[in-house]
Amino acid sequence: MQFLYPNVLFLMLIPIFLLMFLIVTNKDRFQKFFSKESLIKLSISNKNMNKTTRNILLFITLILMTIALARPVMNEKEQSFKQEIASIVIAIDVSKSMLATDVYPNRLTFAKQKLLNLIELSKKNALAVTLFGKNSFILSPVTQDFNSLKILVENLNTGLNFDNGSNIFSALETTNKLLKDYKNKNLILLTDGGNNQSYEKEIEYAKQNSINIYTLAVGTKKPAPIKLENGNFLTKEDGSIITVTLNENIKNLSLGTNGGYIESSNSNDDIKQILADIDAKSSKKELESKKFKTYTELFYYPLAFAIFILFIAFSSLPNLKKRALKTLLTFFLLANFTQQSKAFEFDFKNIEKANKYYENKDYKNAIKEYEKVAKTPEATYNLANSYYKNSEYDKALKTYKEVVSSNKELEYKKLHNLGNTYVKLNDLQNAKKMYENALKIKEDKETRENLKKVEEALNKKENKQNKPENQNNKDDKNKDSQEQKENKKNSNKEQKNKEDKEDKENKEKESNKNQQANKTQEENLEKTAKEPKKISDLEEKKWLEELQKQKTPVLLKKVETKSEDNSSTPW
C-alpha cells in the first residue's frame, strides 16, 4: 500500500495531535475550584456519553479523514492507450462554375457548409483542407485540431478571385504531398465535376500513389447561370449568358480509384456514407501510445469508518419516540415513491391513447389526453399540433409559444408550425418571421417554399393597396394643375420686377466675391505647401465600413503543379 499524496499526512496529522494534547491536558474551569468528589456530586449523570469520550471520537474521525485525503492505493499497474486514425484530404472546387445558383444559395457556399459538417462528423480522423481552381492552395495541413480548422473555414472568403478552371490533377498532387507518410491516402472532392470528359491521367496517378478518391457532387443536371459577386451573370465573348451543369464524368474517376461517388443532399447522410466507407477500407495509422497508471483505491474505507464514528459522537442512545419518527418517515417516503410510479404509469397510458387518437384523426379526444400529460415540451408540442389539426388556431398559437426546449429539431418544428398557424390566422408578417427563424436553425425545402408563398402574398397585398392611392393622386394632380396655371400668370409679373433688381445687386456682389476669392486662393496655396493632405470624411467612412466587414484573414499556400488546366471552357 502507498499514499499518492503523502504530504497531507505531515501537514495535517501533526497539528491534530498537538490540538489533541492541549485539549486533554487543559483542565476545565470547575476543576480549578472544586475537588473531584464534589464535582461528581454536583454533576448530572449522562447515560449516553461524556465529554472526554466524545472528544476522543472526534479526533479519531479527523485522523481517519486525513488518511482518506492522502489517498491510499494498492495494486499499481501501468497501461498504455493507442489511438488509430485515418487520414483524409478534403478539396473544394473554387472555380467560377461553383458560383452557379442551381443549389441554394450557390454551389460554393453549399460546399463550404458541407465541409463544416464533414469536420464536425470526422472525430476519429485527421483532416487536411485544400482549395483548387487552375492551381491548388493549402488551407490547412493534416490536423486533429478541429476547432481551429472550423475557424479557418468559416473565415474563408468565398468571393476571392481564384484562377479560372478546375484542375483536379493539381488536387491529387497536393493530396500526395500532404499524405506522404500515410499508407492509404483518402481524398474527398467537393466539386461540380470539373471540365474534363475523360480522367484517365488522374486515375493512373491516383493508382500509382494509392489515393482513394471520393466525390461529393455539388450541382444538378439542369443548366444554371453563373452569378458573379457584383450581381451580373458570366457571359461569353458574344454576350450570351454561360450556363453549366453537373459533369457526371467525374463518377468514373471515383469508381476507378477504389473510392465512391455520391450526389449531395440537404441532410448529412451523404457525408456519413463516405466516412463509413473510408473507415471500413482504410488501414489506420497508430499515434503515439499514451501511458497511464491505474490503482485500486482504498480511501473509502477510512472515510466510511470516520463517518460512522462521527455519527456516534454526535448522537445519543435512541429512544422509542425517535424510532417511531424514523418509521413514519420511511413509510411516508415509500408511499410517495409508489404514488409517483403510479402517476408515471398513468401518464404513459395517456400518451399511448393520445397518439392513437391523433393517428386516427380523432383530434378532440387526442386534445383531452394530451392535456393530461402536457408537462414536457414534447407533450405540449403534440397538444398544439392537435389544436391545429382541429382548426383551433388561437389555442394552437398559445400552446406552441409555451414550448421551450434546447432541442434544435423540436425548436425548428415549433417555429415552422407557428408560421403555418399565423398563415391560418391571416397574420402574414408574423408568419414570415417564424419561417425565417426556422430556416436559421435548419435549411428545409418545405419551409423555404412556404416563406416564398407568404412573401408573394404580402407583395400582392401591397400592390392592391397602392392602386386606389394612385387614382386619388391623379385626381388631386388635375385640380392642382388648374390652380397652378392661374397662379403662374400672377407670379410671372412679380418675378420680372424682382429679377431686374436682383441683377443689379448680383453684379456688385460678384465683383466683391472675385476679390475675396483671389485672397483665399493665395492663403490656401500657402497652407497646402505647409500641411500634408487629409482624407475627406466620406472617404474615411467608406474605409471604416470596409474594415468592419473584413473577416480574419486566412493564409493560403499555393502548390506548384506539373499539369495545367488548358480546357476550352475554363470556368
N, C-alpha and C positions, 0 to 999 in steps of 0.2 A: 504493500500500500504506500502511496505517496500523496503529497499535497501539491496541487497546482499553484496555489497562492500561499506559500509558507510565511510570507511577510506579515500576513494578517494575524498569525498566531503570536508573533513577537510584539506587534503593535497593540493588540487587544488584550491578550491574556495577562501580561504584566500589570497594566493598570487595574484590571479586575481583581487580581489577588491583593494588590495594595489597598483597594477600596474595601475588600472583604476584611482584611486585617484591622483597618481603622474602625469599622463598624462593630466588629466583635469585641475589640479591646476597649472601645469607648463605653463608659458606664452611663446609665440613664440618670436623669436629674434626681429622681426619687431615691436612687441607691446611695446618693451622696449624703442624704439627710436622714434616712431610715435604715434600720437593720433588715436583714433578710427575713427574720421571723415575723417582724411587724408588717413587712410588705406582703408576705404570704397571707396574713390575716386580713389585711385591707383589700387585697386584690380580689376581683370576681373570677370565679373558676370558668375556664373556657373548655368546652367539651371537644372542640374540634382541633385547634392548632394554636400554639403560642407564637410569639413574635420571632424568637430565635430560629425555630424550625422553618418558618416562612421565609426568613432572610437567607437561610442556607439553600432552600429550594430555588429561590430566585437567582442566587449566584451559580448554582448548578446549571440552570437554564441558560444563563449568559455564556458560560463556558461551552456548553453544547452548541449554541448558536454560532459562537466564534469558530468552532471546529467546522461547522457546516459551511461558513463563509470561506474558509480556507480551501474548500472543495477537495475532499479526499477522493481518490480514484484508485483503481487497480486494473489489471489485465490490459496494459498498454499495447496497442497494435498500430503499425504503420501501414496505411493503404494508399494506393495511387488511383487517380481518376484520369481516364483517357477520353479525349473528345475527337470525334471524326467528323470531317466536314467535306462537302462537295463544292467545287469552285465553279462559279458562273460569271460570265461577262454579259451584261445587258447593253445592247447597242440600239440607239434611237436614230431613225432616219430624220434628218433635218433639212431635206431638200425642199424646193418650192412646192412640189406636188403634195407635200404633207400639210399645206395650208388649205387644201380643198375642204369644202363645207358639207360634204355628204354625211359626215359624222359630226354631231354637235359637241362643241362649237366649231372645231375643225379637227383634222386628223392629228395634228401635232400636240395640241392641248389634251386631247383624249389619250394619246400615247404617253404623255407626261404623267397623267393621273394613273394609268395602268402601271407605270414604273414605280410610283409611290406605293401602290397596292402590292406589287412584287416584293418591294423592300420589307413591307410590313409582314408578309406571309413567309419570307425566307429566313426563319430563325435559326435553322440548322446549317445554313450555307455561308460561304464567303463570297461577296459580290464585288464586281467592278463595273463601272458605268462609262460608256463611250458614246460619242456622237459621230455620225458620218453623213457627209454630203459628197462632194467631189473628193474630199480628203477626210481623214479620221482625226478626232480630237478626244483626248483622255480627260474625262471629268473627275474620275476617282479611280485609283488603283484598287487591287483586291483588299477588302477590309471587312471586318465584322462590327465596326462602329456604325450601326445603322442610324443612330440619331444624327450624327454629323452628315451622313450620306443623304438623309432626308432634307436637311437644311440646304445642302448643295443643290439638290434637285428642285426644291421649292423656290430657291433664288435664281434658278436658271432662266434667263430671259429668252423666251421663245421667239421674240421679234428680232434676234440677231441676224444679220445678213450673211449667211454662210454661202460658200461657193455652190453654184448650181450643179445638179447631178446627184445620182445615188450610186456611189462606188462601194458595193458590198465586198469586193475583194480587199479593199483597204481595211474594212471592219474585221475581216478574217486575219489579216496580218497583225493588226493591233491585238486581237484576242490571243494569237500565238505568242506574242511578246509578253503580255501580261500574265499568261498561264504557263510559262516555260518550265516551271518547277513542278507542274502537276501532270500526272499520267493521263487522266481523262479531262478534256477541255470542253466545256459546255458554253454555247453562245445562244442567247435569246435575242432575236431580231424583232424590233417593233417597227414595222415598215409597211408601206403600201405596195411592195413588190419590186421597186426599182424600175429600170428602163430596159433591161436585157430580155431577149426572147429565149436565150439559152444560157445556162450557168455551168457548163461543163468544166471550164477553167477553175471556177470556185469549188466545185465538187472534188476535183482532183487535188487541189491544195488542201482542202479540209481532210480528205482521207490520208494524205501524206503526214499531216500533223495531228491526227486523231482528234479532230474538232467535231463535236456533235452539234448540229445547227437546229435550233427550234425557232419557228417563225410564228409570231402572233400578228396575223394580218390585220391591218387597220385600214378600213375603207370599204366601199361597196362596189358592185358591178355596174351601177348606174353612172353615166358621165356626170362629173361635177366640176364647176369652175374653181379656179384658184384665186381666193380673195386675199389681196395683199394687206399689209398693216395700215396703209393710208386709205383703205376702203375701196380702192379700184381693183378690177379684175385683171389678171395677167393675160396679155394679148400677144398674138404673133406679129410678124412684120407687116402683114397686110391689114392689121387692125381687128381681125376676128378673135373672139374670146377662146382661150385654150381650155379644154375640158379633159379630165383624167379619170381613169377607172382603176380598180384593183387589178394588179398584174398577177394572175394566178400561176404564172410560170415559175414563181419562186417556190411553189409547192415541191417541184422536182429537186430543188436544192436541199430542202429539209429531209425529204424522204430518201434521197441518195446519200445522206451522210449520217445515218443511224439516229436521226433526230425526229422531229414531229412538226406537223403543220396544223394550225387551228385559226379560225376566224374569230376576231374579238367580239365580245358581248358586253352588255351593261353590268352583268354580275361578275364575280371573281372565279367562276367555275373554270374558265379557260386557263387562268393562271395556275389554279390548283392542279389541273390535269398535267400541265407542263412540269411543274415542280415534282409531282408524284412520279412521273416517268424518269426524270433526272435522278431522283432518289433511288429508284429501282435499278437503273442501268449503271450509274457511275460508281467507280471504285474510289472510296473516300480516303482523304489524307488525314493521318493522325497528327494532332497537335501535340505540343509538349505536355507530358503527363504531369498532373499536379499531385503532390504527396500531402497527405494529412493524417493526423493521429486520431485514433479512437480509444475510448476508455470505458470501463464500467463504473458509472457514477455511484458514490456511496453517501453523498451529502444528505440525502433524505432520511437516513437512519438517525443521525444525531438531531436533525431538525424535528422529526416526528417525536422523538423522545423528549426534546426540550419543550415542545408544545404541550405534551401530556403532563409534564411536571408543572409547567406554568398554570395549566388548568387546575391542578390540585392545590397549588399555592394560593390562588385567588378564589377558591371555593371552600365551603364548609360541608358538613355531612348533610345529605338531602333528607328532608322530612316528607311526610305524607302529602302535604299541600303542594309542594314543588313537583312531586311525582304526578299528582293529579293534573297540574297545569301542563306538564310535558305531554301527558297522554292526550289531553284535549287539543293541544296544538298540533300534534301529529295527526290526530283524527281529522281536524279541520283542513290540514294541508292535503291529505289523501282525498277527502270529499271534493275539495276544489279542483284537484287534478282530474278526478273522474268526470266532473261536470264539463271541464274544458275538453276532454277527449270525446265526450258525447256530442258536445257542440260542434267539434271538428267533423265528426261522422255525419251529423245532420247537414252541415254546410256542403260536404262532398256530395251528399244525395241531392240537395237542392241544385247544385251546379250541373249534375248529370241530367236532372229533369229539365232545367232551363235550356241546356244545349239541345236536348231532343225537341223541345217545343220550337226552338229557333230554326232547327233543320227542317221541321215540318211546316214552317212558315206560320205557326200559331204564335204571333208576336205578343198578343195580350197576356197569355199565360207565361210566356218567356219573361216578360217585364215583371210579373208578380214574383217569379222565382229568383230573378237576378236582383231584385230589390232587397231580398232577404240576405243576400251574401255580398252585397256591394261594399266590401270593406277594403279590397285591394284595387290597385289601378287597373288590373286586367279585368276584374269583375265589373268595375264601374264603366270601363270601355265597352264591354259586352252589353251592359244595360243601355248605354247611349245608342249603340247600334240597333237595339230592339225598338227604342223610341223612334229612331229614324225610319226603320222599316215599317213601323206602324203609323207613319205620317204625322207624328207628334214632334214637329221640328223645333218648337220653342224649348220643350223639355230635353230634347236631344242636344241642343246647343248648350244648355246649362250643365248637363251631365258630362259632355265632352270637356268643358272647361274645368271640371273637377278632377280630371285625370292628370295626375302629376307623377312622372316617373323618370328615372335616369336611363331607362332602356330606350335607345335611339330608335329602334324599329317601331316600338309602341308609340313614341312621340311623333314619328313620321306619319303613322296611320291615323293618329288623332287629328293632326293638322290637315291631312288630306280630307278626312271626313268632315271636319269643321268647314272647310271650303265648300264641300258639297251641300252642307246644311245651310250655309249663308246663301248659296245659289237658290235653294228651295225657298228661302225667306226673301228672295229678290234683293239681297244686300250684296251687290256685286263688288263693291270696293273692298269690303272685309274678306270676301271670298278670294279676291286676287291676292291680298296679303297672306292669307293662310296657305294658298298654293305656293307662293314664293318662299315662305318659311319652310314648308315641307321639302321643297327642292334643294334648300340649303343643306338639309340633313342627308337627303338621298335623291339621286337622279332617277326619275321614273317616267316612262313614256305616257302613261295614263294621266299622271299629274300635269305633265307638260302640255298635253292636248287640252285638258280642262282649263289650264291657265290661258291658252291661246283663244279658246272659245269665249271665256269671260272678257278678255281684252277686246275681242271683236264686238261683243255685245255692248261694252262700255263706249266704244267708238261710234257705234250706230246711235246710241242714246245722245251723245254729244252732237252728232250731225243733225238729228231731229230737232234738238233744242236751238241750234244755230239758225235753222231755216226761217222760223217766224220772226226772229230778231232782225234778220237781213231784210225781210219785207218791210218791217216797220221803219228800218233805217232809210230805205228807198223813199218812202212817203215823206219822211222828215226832210230828206235832202231836197226834194222837189219844192217844198214850201220855203226852205231856206234860200234856194237859188233865186226865187222871185223877189224875196226881200233884199237879197244882196245886190241884185241889179238896180233896184231903186236907190239903195244906199250908195252905190258906186257913183252914180250921177252927181249926187250932192257932194260926195267926198272929193271927186276929181277937181272941182273948182277950188276947194280949200287947199288941196295939195299943191296946185300950181303957184299959189301965192307964197306958200311956205318954202317951196323949192328955190324960188328967186332969192329969198332972204338967206337961206342956208348956203347957197353958192358963194355969196359974198363972204360969209363967216368962214367957210371951209378954206377959201383961198388964203385968208390971213393966218389961219391955224397951220396950214401946210408949210408955209414959209418958216414959221417958228419951229415946227417939228423937224424940218430938214437941218436947221442949225443945231438943235439938240442931239439929233441922231449922229451927226458928224463927231460931236464931242464924245458921245457914249461909245462909238466905234473905236476911237483912239484909246479911250480908257480900257476897253475890253481887250484890245490887242496887247496892251502893256501887261494886263493881268494874266492872259493866257501864256505869255512868254515866261512869267514867273511861276505860275501854278500848274501842276500836272492835270491831265484830263480826268474827269469824273464820269462814272456810269450814271445814266439817267435813271429816274425812279422806275419807269416802266420796264427798262431792261433788267434792273435789279430784281423786280418782282418775278419776271419770267425765269431768271436763273434760279431763284429760290424755290419756285414751284417745281422746276425740273430736278433740283437736288432732292426735294422731298419725295418725289415719285420714284427716284432711283432706289433699287434694291441693293443688298450686299453684293459686291462684285464677285464673280466666280472665275477662277483661273482655269483656262483650257490649254492643254498642251497638244500641239499638232504633231502627228506621226507621219513620217515620210513613207510613201508607197511606191512600189515598183510598177503598178498598173494604174493608169489614169482612166477616168470615165470620159470617153470621146463619142458618146451616143448623139444621134441627131436631135433628140428631144431632151435636152439637159435641164429638166425641171422635176 
